[in-house]
Amino acid sequence: QVQLVESGGGLVQAGGSLRLSCAASGRIFGTYAMGWFRQAPGKEREFVAAINWSATTTNYVDSVKGRFTISRDNAKNTAYLQMNSLKPEDTAVYYCAARLRTDWGMAPLHEYEYDYWGQGTQVTVSS
C-alpha cells in the first residue's frame, strides 16, 4: 500500500555529518506522521526521531538531541534526518517509518504505532 525508501547512508568519520532521506509513495491519504528508528547488530531497534504532519512537533531520543534534526517536505512526501557530530555509537541500520491516519499533532515514539517501514540504510561512523 505504502512504500518507503531510505537513502543517504554511508561511511563517515567521527564528527562528520550525513543527511538521510525517506521517500514515501503509494496510497497515502490524509495526514501522516514519520519517524526514524535504528538498529545495531545484536541490539533491539530503537526510536531515534519523529515528526508530525505539520512539522510543529518533533521527538528525539536523548542520545541524539542537539545533534540530529528531523524534517519533512510534504509536497515531496519525504522525510529527512540530518545527523551532525556523528559518533561511533551512532553506527546502525537506520529505518524510516510512517504512521497513516494521524491528526496534525501526532509524532509517535513507539515502534508499534507505525504502519509502514523502509528497507533501511546503513550508517557507519569510524573513529
ABEGO torsion letter per residue (X at the ends): XBBBBBBGBEBBBBGBBBBBBBBBBEBBBEBBBBBBBBBBBGBBBBBABBBBAAGABBBBBAAABGABBBBBBAAAGBBBBBBBGBBAAABBBBBBBBBBGBBAABBBABAAABABBBAEBBBBBBX
